[in-house]
């Protein structure tokens, strides 16, 4: 195997974080509420750590609400009436 192919970055890692954040926000606009696990299933082209980092960033910027219930994280759209 050529050395360059070993060092190639997978396509999902080349996507900018802003694209992932937009995908998450778009999906939350549709669903309003979802678990982190269901989001990971919905976005198989990204790794779990990429999704968690994007969710963490969005929550810290107050673009979404992130709540922990036991061992499960739930994401809420800001438009969700609790």
Secondary structure as GFF3:
##gff-version 3
##sequence-region A 1 82
A	DSSP	alpha_helix	3	7	.	.	.	ID=ss1
A	DSSP	alpha_helix	11	14	.	.	.	ID=ss2
A	DSSP	alpha_helix	17	31	.	.	.	ID=ss3
A	DSSP	beta_strand	33	35	.	.	.	ID=ss4
A	DSSP	alpha_helix	36	42	.	.	.	ID=ss5
A	DSSP	alpha_helix	48	60	.	.	.	ID=ss6
A	DSSP	beta_strand	64	69	.	.	.	ID=ss7
A	DSSP	beta_strand	72	77	.	.	.	ID=ss8
###
